[in-house]
């Protein structure tokens, strides 16, 4: 009986070691996943912040009275203009384009990607309109489109980041 008892004790110890090892590995995997998700959340937040900053500076530059912008018809999109900046505005355009590409690398959902594209398109249309109109005469509907696109992007990004979506603020931006 003592041999059988020793075998059962050894088997119980072996099962305990296996179960403990399995639980440790499982906890490490879970911790790794949480850390990985947290890291990607931080990367997205930083990238989205850079994108928002870049397009806001792009629009601010486009509205400067001294900004020199020209616009030509878009080669693929009818009834849409493409803005071109002088050397003073080129850094704003380049920053927006690089921030847009960086955001495209980290978008988690099609909804956020589409919302980001709407922001870029609306910002470009404000700049193109500025090429035709004075700084104070850009059509207000273009700003309404930009603010709607901005709200949609922020709401979608907040959902991606696991944050509650705030109600739309209809005040002046």
N, C-alpha and C positions, 0 to 999 in steps of 0.2 A: 503494500500500500504506500510505503514511503517513496518508492520510485514514481508511482502514479501521482502522488501529491507533489513531488518535486517537479515533475513534468508539467502539471497544471500550474504551479507557481511560476515556472519559467515561461510558460505560454502567456500567462497573465501579464508578466513583466514585459515580455516582447510586444504584446498587443498594446500595452500602455506606452511603450517607447514609440511604436509605429503611429499610434493615435496622436501622441504629443508632437511628433515630427510633422505629421500631416497638418495639424492645427497651426503649428508655427509657420509652415510654408504658406498655408492659406491666408494667415494674418499678414505675412509679409507681402503677398501678392495684392491683397486688399489695400494695404498701406501704400504700395507702389502705385496702384491705380488712383488712389486719392491724391497722392502727390503729383502724379502725372496730370490729372484733371485740373488740379489747382495751378500747376505751372502753365498749362494751356489757357486757363482762364486769365491768368495774369498777362500772358503774351497777347491774348485777344484784347484785353482792356487797354493795354499800352498801345497796341496797333490801332485800335479804334479811336483812341484819344489823339494819336498823331494824325489820323485821317481827318477827323473833325477839325483839328487845328489847321491843317493844310488847306482844306477847302474854305474855311472861314477867312484865312489870310488871303487866299486867291480872290475871293469875292471882295474883300476890303480893298485890295490893291486895284481891282477892276473899277471900283467906284471912286478912286482918287481922281480929282479933277485933272491932275497932270499926267495921268496914265495914258500912254499911247497904245491903242489896241486897234487892230484891223480885223475884219471878218470876211470870210469867203464861203460860198455855198459848200456844204458837206458833200463829199463825192458819192456817198452811198445813201444818205438820208435826205430825202426831198424836204424842202421847206425848213431845213435846219442849217444854221451857220456854224462855222468853226472859227473861234477867236485865235488871233495870233498876237503875242505881246512883243514889245521891243526888248532890248537888252536889260532894261530895268525890271521888266515884268517876268522875264524868262525864269528866274529862280522860283517865283511863285507857281508858275506852270509846272516846272520840273518837280517841285516839292509835292504838288497835288498828284501828279502822275505817279511818282514813286510811292507815295502814301497809299494811293489807290491800288497799285500792284501788291504792296505789302498786305493790305487788307484782304485782297483776293486770295492770298496765300493762307490766311487763317480763318476765313469765313467758315462757319460750321453749317449754316443752312442756306438754302436757295433764297429764302425770304430775305435774309440779311444781305446777301449778295445783290439781289434785285433792288433792294432799298438803297444800298450804297451806289449802285449804278444810277439810280434816279437822282441822287444828290449830286454826283459828278455831272450828269447831263444838265441839271438845273443850274448849277454853278457856271458851267460853260455857256449856257444860254444867257445868263445875266451878263457875262463878259462880252459875248457877241453883241448883245443889245447895246452895251456901253460903247462899242465901236461905232454904232450908228447914232445913238442918242448922247446927250450930255450926261454928266454924272448924276444930275438931279432929275433927269427925264427918262430913266429906265422904266419901262412899263411895270406897274405894281403887280400885275398878274404873274410876272416872272418871279417876283419875290414870294408871292403866295405859293407858287409851285415849289420854290426852294424850301420854304419853311415846312410845307407839307412833307416833302421828301426827307427833310431833316428829322421831323417827328417820327416818321415811319422807320427811318434808319435807327434812331435812338431806341425806339420801342422794341424793334427786332433785336438789336444788340443786347438790350437789357434782358430779353427773354433768353438769348443764347448764354448769357452770363449767369443765369439763374436768379435774376433780380425781378422784383415786381415792376410792372409797367406803370408809369405815372400817367395821370390824365393829361390830355393835351392842354398846353398853355396857349391861349389865343391872344395873348398880349403882343405888344411890339417886340420883335426880336432885337 
